[in-house]
Amino acid sequence: MKKLLMIPGPIEFDNDVLAAMGKQSLSHVSPEFIDIFADALDMMKKVWMCPGGQPFIMAGSGTLAMDMAGANLVEKKDKVLVVSTGYFGERYARLLERYGADIRILQAAPGETVPVESIERELRIGKYKILTFTHVDTSTAVKVEPEPLGQLGLKYDVITVLDGVCSVAGEEIRQEEWGIDIVLTASQKAIGVPPGLALLVASERAMEKFSKRRNNVLNYYADWANWLPVMQAYEQRKPAYFGTPAVNLVNALNISLGQILSEGLERRFERHRRTGKAFRSAIKALGLTQIPEDKYAANTLSAPYYPSGVQPIEFLQAVNKAGVILAGGLHPALKNEYFRVGHMGKITPSEVITTISAIETALKKCNYKFDDGIGIIAARDILK
Ligand code: PMP
């Protein structure tokens, strides 16, 4: 039996996207592939809402996209402020240390964000070059509002890096309007393509900072000096080579970005908002709480605590038996206290209902008491 994959990436993928993966591989310098790549780069600028940005498509996971921003923008002793709202903020700090950054972490308690005033206070006194933050931290389901941080970046001449692995093409992002220098992501979440692509759009300001580096980039594979001429050549519909692109994944990306744009970004953001709200409402109706308060809660995933007496393994196995795959906890401090439901990309109302129904079946199996169907009704009221 096919099970519904409702983890926060990889997600359920569209059949046309999957079919694109299965086509015979094209030569990466063929006119046909050059057009596919060029169109994907062009569509990225639209999806990121960054018409003046420089897009990059690389073979690799989201961590490579994080690494690419770090390797190309950070030099030894550069001051970096990392806003951490969970596991992936922490990862960014560890990654940037490798490039010799002088790092300060502003750490939020699980479920909370760092107040904008605290970030501004630090930027005012700190002479920072870079500010990183995680738009949606997949370990806590906490969402950080990017716009005020983009504005702070402009005010204090600090390059802003948004880790959008769990948000791009799901949560609202207006990169250029909000003044965010780097928006990075991976293919396997709301972008809707199987794992394997690292995606990033850099602002003109970020590319200018890169061009003024004092030293060579320490990471050979991620060095923009190698990749920028390749991206520019493809944009001009000319062949180029540095490392062989993941041609089948790029083909799938081209299809998925086309689907995202034909749905329309505003409609897509709204659909994710509604889906997020439906899950939150169902969780509440079932008497469960989740890690973030509603005001900080992401729309791309939810992170509910297990009710007391419900054992993680028993619950997740029962959900699986009911036909849905969910994820366990990830935040080291709370790992066994909560589970995660990914709800992004092409997810439909019927998939939302199926997932909540499987959660209800599993809770029942774990002897948790609630009114049958109450979560489903709560979600349905929002989705109708
Ligand atoms: N940042 C965030 C917010 C993520 O959710 C993830 C993956 N779950 C990553 C970075 C790392 O991406 P990947 O696993 O594709 O390397």
Boltz pocket constraint, residues with backbone or C-beta under 6 A from the ligand:
constraints:
  - pocket:
      binder: B
      contacts: [[A, 8], [A, 9], [A, 61], [A, 62], [A, 63], [A, 64], [A, 88], [A, 134], [A, 136], [A, 137], [A, 138], [A, 163], [A, 164], [A, 165], [A, 166], [A, 186]]
      max_distance: 6.0
